Amino acid sequence: MSLPPLFEQISTSEGWSLQQLQQAWAFIPLGSGVVALATGAVLQRRADRPILIVAGVLSVVAILMRAIASGALSFSLALLLFGIGTGAILVTLTSRVSRLFAGEGAGLAQAAFFGAYTVGAALGLATADVLSNWLGGWRLVPVVWASVSAIALVPALRTSLPPSARPSNVRQEIPPPPGWKRGVARYAFVYAAYVGGYLGLIGLLPYQLRRWGWDALHADGVLALSTVGFVVGAFLWAVFTDRYGCRRPAFVGCMLAAAVLTLCAPIAATGGPHFWAGVAVVGVGFFSGAMALFFPILLDDPRTGGTRAPQSIGLTTAASYAGGFLIPFSLAPLSDAWPSFVLAMYAIAFACAGAAMLGGTSRAT
């Protein structure tokens, strides 16, 4: 997340166009989508520590590769490899959290996981320009985050699942429950639409707010606050729904609210005080925090949880990365000339994610 605030500087210093940078950004979910499905299948029967080791090393190396990229193509390759590594990490850690925490506390546990993910995003956004100015250019910023990422992996590698939560090594084919394919397809669409809209939005706004006359400090600060809003929203929605249920309606309402605020953001940013545009952007983060409810809903659904949980996680995560690649990548050529139209498309993606979650058979409704 330290990259989008640096796109303007990268474009100026390296001569790479906004379209090239937006499409390179989309290569992260492309790489993650390639590996997520395989990771979910492996986790059905194997321990997760070897996956974390290999994926962690690849991710750190890929961050360092950004610093030495000689052109837009090598920069895109570095982000593709980063996506492969982090895709495996996300599926593995999501599966680990789902094995360790279930039932009433599942929402809060997933909120903590997504919240931590978002804290890192906020730090990346808020410090990008500061680090770049302090270090004398954008190329040393990835070196800082590669070092931090390597250190952050140590606790995960030193922690193992208790025997009761470990996958079985017995190779036996368990038939999927009735409606499994249909249920997974539905959840896959929800996750794909959300991630495509969210990654596209976060990839475009840092650069676009500057083009609309915002200074770097205000633009990055608002986006950092938006990610903090995500953390707050994740915990509030998780605590509320763990206690009262209704996870699915809460998710639907929050996605629709995020869609409306995404539509309002460019109107406020170009035609009114920056304050209201900031409120809209932070509000998108707050309501997007309901994404912490997604996996508890999926895992509580008798069609997609239980023994099929790791595979369901892998399939839906793979689909999310496909959406995260296709939506921003296809809209990137339009982002320079028609940014408000592109943001409206991201709003539609949020709305589709909410609408597709209507109804369902999970117990936590």
Secondary structure as GFF3:
##gff-version 3
##sequence-region A 1 365
A	DSSP	three_ten_helix	4	6	.	.	.	ID=ss1
A	DSSP	alpha_helix	7	14	.	.	.	ID=ss2
A	DSSP	alpha_helix	18	43	.	.	.	ID=ss3
A	DSSP	alpha_helix	49	67	.	.	.	ID=ss4
A	DSSP	alpha_helix	72	100	.	.	.	ID=ss5
A	DSSP	three_ten_helix	103	105	.	.	.	ID=ss6
A	DSSP	alpha_helix	106	135	.	.	.	ID=ss7
A	DSSP	three_ten_helix	138	140	.	.	.	ID=ss8
A	DSSP	alpha_helix	141	158	.	.	.	ID=ss9
A	DSSP	three_ten_helix	163	165	.	.	.	ID=ss10
A	DSSP	alpha_helix	180	211	.	.	.	ID=ss11
A	DSSP	alpha_helix	216	244	.	.	.	ID=ss12
A	DSSP	alpha_helix	247	271	.	.	.	ID=ss13
A	DSSP	alpha_helix	274	288	.	.	.	ID=ss14
A	DSSP	three_ten_helix	289	293	.	.	.	ID=ss15
A	DSSP	alpha_helix	294	300	.	.	.	ID=ss16
A	DSSP	three_ten_helix	306	308	.	.	.	ID=ss17
A	DSSP	alpha_helix	309	335	.	.	.	ID=ss18
A	DSSP	alpha_helix	339	356	.	.	.	ID=ss19
###
